[in-house]
């Protein structure tokens, strides 16, 4: 049995991102996520900008006009300097600050990342914590067969939901 903890959970963490380039990914584009990521990197280089840190995946659930739930996904990356005149499908935010999050540091094979989300869900259930329903996954590093990823899930406070990004 391994002595290394594969998923470490913490409460009340804050995710703070600066100069964030955002690319929304539609449901029919999910199969092309690698290509979209590559195109995003190319776009950043074409604007003479460079990144700080790893790619961040945002996912949440949104209801459409028919009341049906739809998955909302965004790829995000922090830039050293902001890009001016950003063209669609990209947008930029000077800062994203998500406070009061449940946090999991995941160290294992990427295909097992789902367990980090599940562990946060179980932890929230066991501790009577209501979650907003979205998550931010920061892919910290790749090491041999394993990845290190940080997962942030925002807590819902008193029924108040903060404006989504």
C-alpha positions, -999 to +999 in steps of 0.1 A: +000+000+000+013+035-009+021+059+018+016+089-005-019+105-002-034+106-036-060+132-028-056+158-001-087+179+008-087+213+023-114+238+031-117+276+026-092+280-002-091+308-027-083+306-064-069+338-078-060+342-115-047+373-132-048+384-169-069+353-178-076+344-215-108+324-217-121+301-244-156+287-240-159+251-253-192+239-266-205+204-260-198+193-297-162+206-294-153+184-264-138+157-286-114+184-300-102+197-267-065+190-275-068+209-308-086+238-291-058+240-264-031+240-292-050+267-311-052+288-279-014+285-274-009+296-310-033+325-306-014+337-275+019+335-294+005+353-324-004+382-301+031+383-287+020+372-253+032+344-230+016+323-203+022+320-166+014+287-151-006+258-164-040+255-183-071+257-161-103+239-170-136+254-157-168+233-158-202+240-145-239+233-152-262+258-168-299+255-175-311+266-209-344+283-218-362+249-217-349+242-181-326+215-194-291+212-178-262+218-201-225+214-193-205+246-196-168+243-201-140+268-205-103+266-210-084+294-192-048+304-190-030+332-172-009+356-193+022+376-182+006+407-198-029+413-210-038+411-246-057+441-260-084+437-287-091+400-281-111+384-309-139+358-306-140+330-295-117+344-268-123+368-240-101+382-213-106+390-176-081+411-156-088+390-126-108+360-114-110+355-077-130+325-063-131+325-025-144+299+000-136+268-021-132+232-012-098+222-026-082+189-036-046+183-045-047+152-068-015+131-075-022+101-096-029+089-132-050+114-152-077+088-159-084+087-121-090+125-118-127+118-115-120+105-079-108+140-068-142+154-078-160+125-062-140+129-030-148+166-028-185+158-033-184+132-005-165+155+018-191+183+012-219+158+019-203+145+051-196+181+064-230+196+053-213+219+028-234+231-001-214+234-034-222+259-061-218+231-087-188+243-107-151+234-106-118+248-116-091+222-124-055+235-125-031+210-141+000+218-120+024+193-136+029+160-154+054+136-139+061+103-156+027+084-155+011+107-130-003+143-129-006+168-102-038+187-104-056+211-080-094+211-080-113+240-066-151+238-060-168+269-048-192+267-018-227+282-021-234+305+008-269+310+020-284+303-014-264+332-029-246+322-061-219+345-073-218+357-108-202+331-130-173+339-152 
